[in-house]
Amino acid sequence: MLLNVSYNDKKITEKIDSEVGKPFTLKERWAMGGIGSPRLFITETSIEIHNLLILDNNRDQCNIEMRPKGIIVRFRSLLETFALVIPYYKLTLYKGDMAKYSIYRDHHFIKVQADTKAIQKFFKKILDYKADNRPTSIEDL
């Protein structure tokens, strides 16, 4: 779900909260060692996101916020802020080339540069949290 989150709109906030859960409390954020990513430089995107990013001449960058039931990938174009809301059950992460990660949700994708240890550590944190909080499958019972 790709949304314009530039303005404080109650309907959009409720939509995001129902999709990926309310933000973590301060105590939970502290225990997890932070829930936000470092600055991520975008290398490639799906066509819909690409059409938003080419509107300005700035370097394309984004950041990721973890939520209890998913992640939010935020990026800016012109003076607007957009969010790609991805619940964990629709999130697919790929480690492509040596220093690239691909984030997929349905037909949307964003490929980012992962050239520092901090970025790689953050993606590992997302994958570990997703695995630890997955609903119990029938085979496990």
C-alpha positions as CSV (number, residue, x, y, z in Angstrom):
1,M,0.0,0.0,0.0
2,L,1.6,3.2,-1.2
3,L,0.4,6.3,0.6
4,N,1.1,10.0,0.8
5,V,1.8,10.7,4.5
6,S,2.8,14.3,4.2
7,Y,-0.2,15.6,6.1
8,N,-1.6,14.5,9.4
9,D,-4.7,12.6,8.2
10,K,-6.6,10.5,10.8
11,K,-7.9,8.1,8.1
12,I,-4.5,7.4,6.7
13,T,-3.0,6.9,10.2
14,E,-5.8,4.4,11.1
15,K,-5.2,2.6,7.8
16,I,-1.5,2.3,8.6
17,D,-2.1,1.2,12.2
18,S,-4.6,-1.5,11.1
19,E,-2.1,-2.8,8.5
20,V,1.2,-2.9,10.5
21,G,0.1,-2.1,14.1
22,K,0.6,0.9,16.3
23,P,4.2,2.2,16.9
24,F,6.3,0.5,19.6
25,T,6.4,2.1,23.0
26,L,9.6,3.9,24.1
27,K,10.4,1.0,26.4
28,E,10.1,-1.5,23.6
29,R,12.2,0.6,21.3
30,W,14.9,0.8,23.9
31,A,14.8,-2.9,24.5
32,M,15.1,-3.6,20.8
33,G,18.0,-1.2,20.3
34,G,16.1,1.1,18.0
35,I,13.4,0.5,15.3
36,G,14.6,2.9,12.6
37,S,17.1,2.2,9.8
38,P,20.1,4.3,8.9
39,R,19.8,6.3,5.7
40,L,19.3,3.9,2.7
41,F,20.2,5.0,-0.8
42,I,17.7,3.7,-3.5
43,T,19.2,2.0,-6.5
44,E,16.1,0.7,-8.3
45,T,12.3,0.7,-7.8
46,S,9.1,-0.5,-9.3
47,I,7.6,1.8,-12.0
48,E,5.0,3.4,-9.7
49,I,7.6,4.5,-7.1
50,H,10.0,5.4,-9.9
51,N,7.5,7.8,-11.4
52,L,7.3,9.6,-8.0
53,L,11.1,9.7,-7.5
54,I,12.0,11.2,-10.9
55,L,10.0,14.3,-10.2
56,D,12.9,15.9,-8.5
57,N,16.7,15.9,-8.9
58,N,17.6,14.9,-5.4
59,R,19.5,11.7,-4.6
60,D,16.9,9.0,-3.9
61,Q,16.9,7.8,-0.3
62,C,14.6,6.2,2.1
63,N,14.4,4.9,5.7
64,I,12.5,2.0,7.3
65,E,10.5,2.0,10.5
66,M,9.7,-1.3,12.2
67,R,6.2,-1.9,13.6
68,P,4.8,-4.9,15.5
69,K,3.1,-6.4,12.4
70,G,5.2,-5.0,9.6
71,I,7.5,-2.2,8.3
72,I,7.0,1.2,6.7
73,V,9.4,2.4,4.0
74,R,9.4,6.2,3.8
75,F,10.8,8.3,1.0
76,R,10.4,11.9,-0.2
77,S,9.7,13.3,-3.6
78,L,9.4,17.1,-4.2
79,L,8.0,18.3,-0.9
80,E,5.8,15.2,-0.3
81,T,6.5,12.2,1.9
82,F,5.4,8.8,0.8
83,A,5.1,5.5,2.7
84,L,5.2,2.0,1.4
85,V,3.4,0.0,4.1
86,I,4.3,-3.7,4.2
87,P,2.9,-6.2,6.7
88,Y,5.3,-9.0,7.6
89,Y,3.1,-11.7,5.8
90,K,3.6,-9.8,2.5
91,L,7.2,-8.7,3.1
92,T,9.9,-10.4,1.0
93,L,13.5,-9.5,1.5
94,Y,16.3,-10.6,-0.9
95,K,20.0,-10.0,-0.6
96,G,21.0,-9.6,-4.2
97,D,24.5,-8.4,-5.2
98,M,27.2,-8.0,-2.7
99,A,25.8,-4.8,-1.2
100,K,22.1,-4.6,-2.2
101,Y,18.9,-5.6,-0.5
102,S,15.5,-5.8,-2.3
103,I,12.3,-5.1,-0.4
104,Y,9.1,-6.5,-2.0
105,R,5.4,-6.2,-1.4
106,D,3.1,-7.5,-4.1
107,H,4.1,-5.5,-7.3
108,H,6.0,-2.8,-5.4
109,F,9.7,-3.1,-4.8
110,I,12.6,-1.0,-3.7
111,K,16.3,-2.0,-4.0
112,V,18.7,-0.3,-1.6
113,Q,22.4,-0.1,-1.2
114,A,23.7,-2.0,1.9
115,D,27.3,-1.1,2.0
116,T,27.8,-0.6,5.7
117,K,27.6,-3.0,8.7
118,A,24.9,-0.9,10.3
119,I,22.5,-1.4,7.4
120,Q,23.2,-5.2,7.2
121,K,22.6,-5.5,10.9
122,F,19.3,-3.6,10.6
123,F,18.1,-6.0,7.9
124,K,19.1,-9.0,10.1
125,K,17.0,-7.4,12.9
126,I,14.0,-7.2,10.6
127,L,14.3,-10.8,9.5
128,D,14.8,-12.0,13.1
129,Y,11.8,-10.1,14.4
130,K,9.7,-11.4,11.5
131,A,10.7,-15.0,12.3
132,D,10.2,-14.6,16.1
133,N,6.7,-13.1,15.7
134,R,5.3,-15.3,13.0
135,P,2.0,-16.9,13.8
136,T,2.2,-20.6,14.8
137,S,1.8,-22.9,11.9
138,I,-0.2,-26.1,12.1
139,E,3.0,-28.2,11.6
140,D,4.4,-26.8,14.8
141,L,1.5,-28.0,17.0
